[in-house]
Amino acid sequence: MLRERIAVARDAIYMNTGWAGPSPSGVLDRVHQALTREAGLGPASPDGIAFHRALLREAREAAARLLRAGVDDVFLTHGTTEGVNIVLHGLDWRPGDELVTCDLEHPALADAAALLAERRGVVVRTASMPPDATPRHAVDAVRQALTPRTRVVALSHVQYSSGLRLPAREIADTTHAAGALVLYDGAQTGGHLALDMAAIGADAYAVSGQKWLLGPTGTGALFMNPRIRSAVRPLLDRAAEGDHAYTLASHGAPLLAGFAEAIRIHEALGPAAVEARALLLGARLKGLLGAIPGARLTGPVDAAASCGLVTIAIDGWPPPAAVDRLWRSHRIAARAVRNPDAVRFSTAPFNTEAECEAVAAAVRELATTAP
């Protein structure tokens, strides 16, 4: 059972997987084994190099299975932010070209857009999207932001600050009809939602390994559709070995092994089952928190726009203070987010209904007291 292999679950309610997930023992063991074997072989000996290359292949093939994409279309990265920047900064922008994003975006994507505006003269158009938007409203917001000069629509598939799950395929179809490319930041989806690049229709899609996949920090993957790859110039020297031209540094053997193992565990659980469990717990927690006087849900209530991220505002409590109190008094790990300001809980597959009830009881206590 996954929960039994996660150490922090023994004495805390860990609901901050959306920031960083706790790695199960299998991932930790694989990291240690790879580090030990590499040291024994000698990392730069012929055998050590062969060992590292085998792990590179294993990790890349695992990432391709996670994304349901061809191996040649998936590249290993050190996280979602790197993947997003590989695409955005690899395109040949011209002054006046337009990039569409939305007003809920994580700084990782928002900052990249601002940098393009500053350095390349790109016009950034922002789709206005409420944190509780319905799928139809989300598509309409993107459509209204498109113009004949739009080259790329770049959005988080799941918005980090509210748990808003965007209708990825519908937005991709709308974007393509306007002649533009679509890039998704999947920081909150890999290991959370079942992914299929063909079904989503994205031109590029980036995921992280350290969040819902419960893998090591410093791991991730980027999908690029073959039809756009020639338009994305490698950020590093083209003389770099093979696909490393796209990435910013080499991957260590332990991280590669841990990333591959995290995906193997995810596959054993079943991506569809993982998604169903996260959504079930998320809906359960929303129902409990939404019934508390003095607590207000700040994310979507539409099931089609919801996921395993649940956000609330608590009367009288700045989110950082609430997060601190939840940990100190109840050993509940949550996160403070902004835009909108809220406390965010992540309902991962290792969480339980009993933990959802304990979180609701703790929030109820906070809502009746002062900071």
N, C-alpha and C positions, 0 to 999 in steps of 0.2 A: 504494500500500500504506500502511495506516495507520501502521505502525511507522516508516516512512521520513519521516513528517511530524511526528514527535515528537522534539524536540531532545534531551531528557534520555536517551532510549534509545540515543544514540550512545556515551555513555561511562559509563553506570550501569545497574544493574538496578533499575528502578523498580517496586516492588511495594507501593506505598502509595496506590493509587488509591481505596481505601475511605475515605481521609481527604480527599484532593484529587487529582484526576487531572490529568496534564499535558496542556494543550490542544495539539492538532495545529496545524500552520501555517495551515490553512484557517480555523480559529476566530480565530486571532490576526490574520490578514489582514482578516477581516470586521469585527472590533472596530476595527482601525485605519481601515478605509475609512469606517465609520459615524462615527467621531469626526471624521475629516477633512471628510466631507460636511456634518455638522451644523455644524461651525465655519464652513464656507464659506457655508452658507445663513443662518446665524444661528439659534441654537437657539429663540429666541422670535419669530422672524419668521413670517409666515403660511406660507411654504414650509418653514421649519424645523419648525413645529408639525405640518404635514401629513406631513413625513418621519417624525417621531417616532410619530405615530399609525399610520402604515403599518407601522412596525416592531412596535408593540404588537400589531397584528392578526396580523402574520406570526408573532410569537413565541407568541401564544396559540393560533393554529391549529396550530402545530408541537407545542405541548405537548398539545393535544387528540389529535393523531395518536399521539404517544408513549404516551398513556394509553388510547388507543382509547376515547375518550369524546366526547360532544358538545361543541362549542366553548363553548356557553352554560353548560356545567357545569364548566368549567376556568378557574381564576383564576391569574394570575401572582403569584408571591411572591418573596422574597429568599432562600429556602431552606426546607428541611423543617421546621425549628423554628418558623418563622413560620407555616407552614401548619397544623401541629399546634395551635399556640396560638390561631389564628383560630377553630378549631372548639371546642377545649376551653373557652376563655374567652368564646366567643360564645353558648354554651348557657345557658339559664335554670335554673341549678342551684338546688335547695332543700336546706337542711340535712338530712342523713341520706341524700340520694341517694348511690348508690354508683358508683364508677369502678373497673373491673378492669384491672390491668396485670400485668406479671410481674416476677420478681426478677432478670432479666438486663438490664433496660432501660438504654439510654443516658441520661445525665443530662438531656438535652434533654426527654425525655418524663417521666422520673421527677421532675424539678424542677417541671414544669408540674402534675403530679398533686399534689405536696406543696403547691404554692401554692393550688390549689383547696381542699385540705383546710383550709389555714390561713385563707383569706379567705372561703370560701363554705360551710364546714361539710360538704364532701363527704367521704364515707367511702371511703378508698382500700383496695381489697382486692387482695392480691398473689397471683397464681397462682404456685406453686412449679414451676419448670421447669428441669431440669438442662440444662447447655449442650450435651449430646449427645442430647437428647430425640428419640425417634422421632416421626413425625407423629401416631400414635395417642396417645402420651403427652402431646403438646402439646395436643391437643383435649381430652383428659380433664382436664388441669390447668385449662384455662379453664372447662370445664363445672362442675367442682367449686367454682370461685370465684364462679359466678353465683348471685344470689339474686333474689327478687321486687323488690328495690330497685335492682338494677343498671340504670343508664341507658346507660352506654357501656363498651365494651371497647376499650382503646387499647393497641396493641402495635406493635413494629417487625416488619415483614414478614420481615426478616433481622436477627438480633441481631448488633450490631456487635462484641461481645467474643468470640464463638465461631463466627460464621458459620452459626448455626442458622437454617435456612429454615423458617418456619412454614407449615403447610397453610392458606393464607389462606381458600380457599373453605369448607373444612370448619368453620373457626372462625367465619366469618361466618354460616354456616347455623345453627350451634349458638347463636350470640349472638342472631340474629333470632328463633329459636324461643323464646328466653327473653324476648322483647319489648324487647331493648336494641339500641343502635346500635353499629357497629364502625368504628373509626378506625385506619388503618394509617399508621405512619411508614415511608415508603419511601426513607429516606436511602441505603440500600444496594441499592436495586433499580433505580431509574431509570437506564437505560443499561447495566444488568447482566442483569436478567431481562426477558423479553418480558412486557409488561403488557397487561391487558384488563380494564377496570373492570367490565364486565358479567359476565365469567367469574369474577372475584374476588368480586364481590358486596359490596364495601365501600360504606359510606355516605359515607365521606370517605377520601381517600388523598393524602398529601403526598410530593413528591419534590424532590431537589436537582439543580442543574445542574452543580455543580463537581466532583462525584465521578466516577462511572462514565460519565457523559455527556461528560466532558472539556471542559465548558464553563466560563464565567467564574464566579468566586466572586460571590455576591450574586444568584444566579438560582435559580428553582425554580417549581414549580406545585402547585396544590391542586385536586383533584377533589372536588366535593360533589354527591351525588345530589340531583336536584330535590326529592325527597320530604322531605329534611331541611333544605333551604336556608332555609325560612321560620322554622325553629327556631334558626338560627345568626344572631345579631344582629351586624351589622358592628361592628368594634372602633372605627372612626372615625366621624366625623359622616356621617349619611345624606345630607347635602347634597353630599358628595364626588362627584366626577364618576363616574357609572356604577359599574363594578365596583371602582374604586379605594377605595370605602368599606370593602372587606374587607382591604386591604393597608395596610402601615404607612408607606410612603413611595413616591414615584414611582420609576420605573425609567429609568435613563439609556439613551440610544440605543445606545451601544457595547455595553452588557451585553445588551440585547434582541437586537441583531444577532448577538452571539456565541452566545447561548443558542439562537437559531433555527438558526444554522449547525451547532452541535454536534448538534442533533437531526437536521438534514438528513444529516450524515455518518453518524450512527447508523442512519438509515433506509437509506442507500445500502449499508451493511455488511449490514443485515438483522437485526432484533431477535432472531429465532430463531437465526440463525447466531452472533451475539454471545454469546447465552446459552450455546449449545452449546460454543463455544470456551472461555469462562470456566470452565464446569463441567468440561470435559475437562482443562484445565490444573490446576484445583483438585484434581481426583482424582489426577492425576499427581503433584502436589507432595505430597499427603497420603500417597500410597504410598511416596514416597522418604523423607519425614521420619519416617513411622511405623516405618521399618526401622532407624532410627539409635538405638543404645544411648545412654541418657542423655537422649533427647528423647521427649516424650510429647504426642500430639495431645490438645487440650483441647476440641475441637468435635465435631460429629456425624460418624459414619462411615456412617450410612445415606444412600445416594445421594439419596433423596427429600427428605432434610432438609439436604443439602449445597449449596454454591454455590462462588463464586470467592473466598471468604474462608477462609483456612486458618490455624489458630492452634495454637501449640505452647508447651510449657514445657520449658526446658532446665535440667537438673540443675546447681545451683550458680550459675545466672545469673539475677539479677533482670532482668525484661524490659527496663527502660530501659537497663541496662548492655549487654545483648545487642544491642539495636537500635543503640546507639552504636558497638559494636565491628563490627557488620556493615557499617555505613556507612564507618567510618574504615579498616577493613582490606580490605573487599571491594567498596565502592561499591554496596551493596545497601540500598535504602530500604525499611524496614518500619516497623511501629508497635508500641509497647507498649500493651497494653490491660489492663483490670482486670475482675474478676468474670466468669470467673476470670482471674487474672494470667497473661499469655501474651504471646508475640510473634506479631503478626498479619501475614500476607502476603496481598496481593490479586493474583489472577491475572486481569489484564485482557486483552482481545483482542490488544493489541499486544505482550504478553509471549510468550515462546517456551518450548518444551520444554528447550532448552539452558539457558535462564535458570533453570528449575526445578531442573535438575541442578546448576547452579552454586550455587544457594541451599542445596541439600541438602549439598553439599560444604562450604560455609562453616559450616553448622550442625553438621556432623559434627566439624569442627575445634574449634568452641566447646565441644562436649560433652566433649572430651578435654582441655580446658585450664581454668584458673581465671580468673576475671574480673581 
